[in-house]
Amino acid sequence: MSTRELKLDLPERLAKDAEAAGLLTPKTMTRLLKQEMRRQAAQQLLAGAARATAGGSRPRSLQQVQAKVDAVRDASRQDTPGAGR
């Protein structure tokens, strides 16, 4: 675990309300940061999907994805001496 000191400049009313709600504790701040990181990751994923769709890319079926995964695995086994034996 890593320790960071965090200083926040908040309006007085917000600081009092957040403290009263228990939102300024290390445990709560950790939870809030994790939630925000997941939210941003989801936004990036959706933005990537939107770019792919705008570029004319079509979604692949599960069978198409599995076939590609199998082909990559097979190629990897063939490139590794002694693999699969």
N, C-alpha and C positions, 0 to 999 in steps of 0.2 A: 504494500500500500504506500502511496505517496501522500505527503502532507503539503498542502498549499494554504497560504493565508490569503483570504479574500476580503477586500475592503469594498463596501458598497456605499455609494452616495445616493440616498433615497430621500424623497420628501418625508418630512417628519411624520405625517399622518400615515403614510404607507408603511414606514418603518415600524411604527407602533402597532398597526393592524397586523402586519406580517409576523411580528414577534409574538403578539397575543395569540395568533393562529398556529404558532409553533412552526412557522415556515423558515425560520432562520437557523435551524439546527443543522449540524453536519449531516445527519441521517436524511433529513428532508431535502437539503440542498443536493445531496448525492442523487436522490430519487428524481428530483426535478431536472437535474442535468442529464440523467440517463433518458428520461422521457423526451427531452428536447432533442437529444442525439438521435433517438429512434424516429422522431417526427421528421427531422432533417433528412435522414437516410431514406425514409419513405418518399419524401418530396423529390429527392434526387432520382429514385427509382421511377417514379411516375413521370418525371421530366424526361428521363431517358426513353421510356416507353412512348411518350408523345413524340419525341424526335424521331424514333424509329418508324412510327406510324406515318408521320409527316413525310418521311423519306421514302415511303412506298413499301416499307418492310411489312411482311405479313406474319402473323403469329404462327409458330410451328406447333404441330400436334405433339402430344406426349410420345407417340411412337417415333416421330421424326427426331425428337430430342434424344430419345433412348438409342436410336440407331446411330446417331452421331457420337454419343458417349461410348457406345460399344466399339465403333470404328477407331476412335482415339485410343481406347484401352488396348485393342488388338495391335495397333501400330506401336504402341509403347512396349508391349510384350515382345514384339518382333525385334525392336531396337535394343532390348536388354538381354545380353547373353545369359543363358541359363534360366530365364524367366519362364514360368508356366510348366516347368518340368518337375 
